[in-house]
Amino acid sequence: MAVVERAGNALPHPFWLFWILSGVLAVVSAVLLAFDVSVVSPGDGKRVAVQSLLSGDGLAMAASTMIENFAAFPPMATIVVVIMGVAVAERSGFLAALMKVGVSRVPASWVVFAVAFAGTVAHVASAAAYVILVPLGGLAFRAVGRSPVLGIVVAYTAIASGYDASPVPTPNDAIFAGITTTAAKIAGGDDAYVSPLSNWFFNIASSLLLAAVITLVTRFVLSKRPDLDADPDADLEDIGALSLSDRERSALRRAGVAFLVAVAALTAAVVPAASPLRGDGGSIVESPLLDGIAAIVAFLFALVGIVYGARSGSVRKPGDVPKLMVDGVKQMAPVLVLFFAIAQFLAYFDWTHIGDVLAVKAAEALEHSQLPIVVVFLLILLLLTVVNVMVTSGSAMWALAAPVLVPMLMLVDVPAETTQALFRIADSGSTAITPMSPYFVMALGFLQRYRKSAGLGTLASYTLPLAVAMTAAWTLLFLAWWALGIPLGPGAPVR
């Protein structure tokens, strides 16, 4: 753990990391051009040669397209729109109330599963999930007479190592879909498109499976540990913090009714075959409905947040709603700054055609190696899982990996959506064990409320059995999904 911590701390901030990688890309592109590296595109049979960023054309492109690269970066507009809606639901108190209900109204024997499953649902609140649910996990376990230390560990691991598995569409789905779409265009042309719902069916099954795995490992492994008791002098919170006031319950019910009415209205609008929300031939898979799914998700979150806030008192006048949205977008400022660097790197990478060369060469190597595609999946999963220990930002890691992995596997007939589903497992599994994640340190702070002597190694030793079991089970689910040929989401075949 000490070695991992020192190595991770030696890495620059992701913003600078992508600029450094852009510099490395420039040098590599110049060397490859000097050796006249090229490939024949399997799509149209045309020769594709590497272009140098250090040439006159390369410098002109870099200087003239910087603003355009940022403005056209696929996840940019989508994530901002989704966050505005989620911010209303979060900052009105709706998401916190919903999570409290999720972990408090269950029998004691189901509290582990309830907290674990709530962890997967909590991803709709992005990073706020850690702040809201991790301390609630400790309270929920105390409320049923179990160790609050165990509750902290279960809640944190469910969020961290199950971060990309959610039964509800999240901002991450929009980010990943945008990056995957950009990468898919390398091999599939400008018409390539990956929807934010492309892994939805797989995500629903994954969230249930991971909650079950956490429950079993907690019962048969972690519960046997002798060091689960809180310190005798620990400052324990009031158990009543899990309960809701009558006004909050009423607000939650009204928000639920508003949500059901909105979904019913949307369904009624889509049902007619001639609905303007359907695509050509009455298609729902390729339709304005799914094209605008990010805006619809944002609207639903904003709606329940407004209704909840109007009743609970957190939204007193119409002017409060845009203020909540602004607060949410402010929290996204670090991500938007990172997007600026990522957008430039991806644009440069695409312009040099190094991605095309790597994809074709790697695809040819795969064909000649005769390795079963399942072995390729496992090797990619292992590589990305190790990288995730150091680069804990999912969007940053996928921005690095997608331009190579997505087109490479597309050239051997693996859909982009399938590669993205594989990435989800690697991006989540090792997150709960790495101190490189800022949320690891935050979870340790919550843990130290109950055990002051707890350190990085303490938390890692708790989360390691859960993270390993979750990654193994999730991988087996992916392989079974692939073998059975089940669609990953609407209009997203796995093979």
Secondary structure, 3 states (H helix, E strand, C coil): CHHHHHHHHHCCCHHHHHHHHHHHHHHHHHHHHHCCCEEECCCCCCEEECCCCCCHHHHHHHHHCHHHHHHCCHHHHHHHHHHHHHHHHHHCCHHHHHHHHHHHCCCHHHHHHHHHHHHHHHHHHCCHHHHHHHHHHHHHHHHCCCCHHHHHHHHHHHHHCCCCCCCCCCHHHHHHHHHHHHHHHHHHCCCCCCCCCCCHHHHHHHHHHHHHHHHHHHHHCHHHCCCCCCCCCCCCCCHHHHCCCHHHHHHHHHHHHHHHHHHHHHHHHHCCCCCCCCCHHHCCCCCHHHHCHHHHHHHHHHHHHHHHHHHHCCCCCCCHHHHHHHHHHHHCHHHHHHHHHHHHHHHHHHHHCHHHHHHHHHHHHHHHHCCCHHHHHHHHHHHHHHHHHHCCCHHHHHHHHHHHHHHHHHCCCCCHHHHHHHHHHHHHHHHHHCCCCHHHHHHHHHHCCCCCCCCHHHHHHHHHHHHHHHHHHHHHHHHHHHHHCCCCECCECCC
